[in-house]
């Protein structure tokens, strides 16, 4: 569902490598149209990879690592290679 509670048309999933603070992860993404962001990281990614969101400082970091990044840091997560489907 989108933010207006309408169903999204999906085209399947893809597993892609991504990097945050020099740490590599494999993450599954749902492929869909009409999303303006390059990627949206969900609770599954946050929980599975140990991300911590600090609302007060508006930062994100990996549990056990010192460095944090403001939530408006770009790119906070980056896909290493472009995949065309």
C-alpha positions in Angstrom: 0.0 0.0 0.0 1.2 3.5 -0.7 0.9 6.5 1.7 -2.7 7.0 0.5 -3.6 3.4 1.2 -3.8 2.4 -2.5 -2.3 -0.8 -3.6 1.1 -0.6 -5.4 1.7 -2.6 -8.6 4.8 -4.7 -7.9 7.0 -6.5 -10.4 8.8 -8.9 -8.1 11.8 -8.7 -5.8 15.6 -8.4 -6.3 18.5 -9.0 -4.0 21.1 -6.3 -4.2 24.4 -5.5 -2.4 24.4 -2.1 -0.6 27.0 -0.4 1.5 26.7 1.8 4.6 29.7 3.2 6.4 32.0 0.8 4.5 30.0 -2.3 5.6 28.4 -4.4 2.8 24.9 -5.9 3.1 22.7 -8.0 0.8 19.1 -6.8 0.9 15.9 -7.8 -0.9 14.0 -5.0 -2.6 10.5 -5.0 -4.0 10.3 -3.5 -7.5 7.5 -1.1 -8.1 6.5 2.0 -10.1 5.6 5.5 -8.9 8.1 5.8 -6.0 10.3 8.9 -6.3 13.0 7.7 -4.0 15.8 5.5 -5.3 15.1 3.0 -2.5 13.1 2.8 0.7 14.7 0.9 3.6 12.1 -1.0 5.6 12.0 -2.4 9.1 13.3 -5.7 7.8 16.6 -4.1 6.7 16.8 -2.0 9.9 16.3 -5.0 12.2 18.3 -7.6 10.2 21.4 -5.4 9.8 21.4 -3.7 13.2 20.6 -0.2 12.1 19.8 2.3 14.9 17.7 5.4 14.1 18.2 8.2 16.6 15.3 10.6 16.2 16.7 13.2 18.6 19.9 13.7 16.7 18.2 12.7 13.3 21.0 10.2 12.6 21.4 6.6 11.6 24.2 4.2 12.5 25.0 0.6 12.8 24.8 -0.9 16.3 28.4 -1.2 17.7 29.9 1.4 15.3 30.9 4.9 16.4 30.2 6.8 13.2 26.7 8.1 12.6 25.2 10.0 9.7 22.5 12.7 9.6 19.3 11.3 8.2 19.5 13.8 5.4 23.0 12.5 4.4 23.0 11.4 0.8 23.6 8.7 -0.1 23.1 7.1 3.3 22.9 3.7 1.6 24.3 3.1 -1.9 23.9 0.2 -4.3 27.3 -0.7 -5.7 26.1 -1.5 -9.2 23.2 -0.4 -11.3 20.9 -3.3 -12.1 18.5 -3.1 -15.1 15.6 -5.4 -15.1 
